[in-house]
Amino acid sequence: MKRFFKPIEKQGSAKKPSLSPSKQGGENGEAKQEEEDIKKEPLKFVTWNANSLLLRVKNNWPEFSSFISKLDPDIIAIQEVRMPAAGSKGAAKNPAELKDDTSSSREEKQILLRALSSPPFGNYRVWWSLADSKYAGTALLVKKCLRPVKVYFSLDKTASKHEPDGRVILAEFETVRVLNTYVPNNGWKEEANSFQRRRKWDKRLLEFVVQSSDKPLIWCGDLNVSHEDIDVSHPEFFSAAKMNGYVPPNKEDCGQPGFTLSERKRFGEILKEGRLVDAYRYLHKEQDMERGFSWSGHPIGKYRGKRMRIDYFIVSDKLKDRIAACEMHGHGIELEGFYGSDHCPVSLQLSDECKEAN
């Protein structure tokens, strides 16, 4: 989606989770207690396109911190971090680390890291996948009581590879995979190669979900697609939308990016072939004009009141009976509960597998 707000950055490293130095060097009893506190799998999740994490930290952090404290998720997936990767100008970049080679980048990094070390975020480890500039990027915050077996940054699950623009973080746990993605916007024109970029992405995502069926998947993030008519507030408006009067030659590419027939069909194919379930729609069959959308247009202008559901939790079919709740936490055309972004947080809660078995 075109954004109406500005970029942000994130902290953290791609280090494998480990005991803190104080635990490692401390008493055996303390280390043993930490081991006993380790959870087997995450059950509660939040995804949020922050539309610049740094701006949210500067302007909306107390409110968002309060929201996270009350919800107490095991995992927080963030998109549009908008912080540049480490590395000086002209040098190779490290997408797993925040840039800090200039005075301004050091200051911004410090601001972010201070925010993410304060309650409740100090209870989480952070992984980053960042673009070369203040664009796109993702972050994954995982409670320290959870231990991913492995964290990848590409759909190929290649150890050191990051997707272009930092669009993927994949955390593998013993019983489940958690995929955080910021899906490329389809754009308005074929000539800009954005249609082709999105088609390639969807093809790779389809291959990923089909090849990853050995373990349940929880896929979340800004997926930049509204699957059905009830996933937008004004279907006719979005279907007829144009950029500067341009009409793509293929009818299925016409309309608002995220609501073209071609995107919606490919998304449906991914769900079908991957045996995946849209967690929110599984619980909420009817359209909710007040709280049923995750993105809202600018409060001023022709997009005022125009809303879309483009942020999701998609889960493997085998997990659907454990979906206890899936909610969007923003509402209204004045963007209440959006915490300064044009997207609101979306949450998912799964029931405990042991309880389900009983």
Buried (B, 14 or more C-beta within 10 A) or exposed (E): BEBBBBBBBBBBBBEEBEBEEEBEEEEEEBBEEBEEEEEBBBBBBBBBBBBBBBBBBBBBBEEBBEBBEEBEBBBBBBBBBBBBBBBEEEEEBBBBBBBBEEEEBEEBBEBBBEBBEEEBBEBBBBBBBBBBBBBBBBBBBBBBBBBBEEBBBBBBBEEEEBBEBBBBBBBBBEEBBBBBBBBBBBBBEBEEEBBEBBBEBBEBBBBBBEEBBEEBBBBBBBBBBBBBBBBBBBBEBBBEBEBEEEEBEEEEBBBBBBBBBBBBEBBEEBBEEBBBBBBBBBEBEEBEEEBBBBBBBBBEEEBEBBBBBBBBBBBBBEBBEBBBEBBBBBBBBEBEBBBBBBBBBBBBBBBEBEEEEE
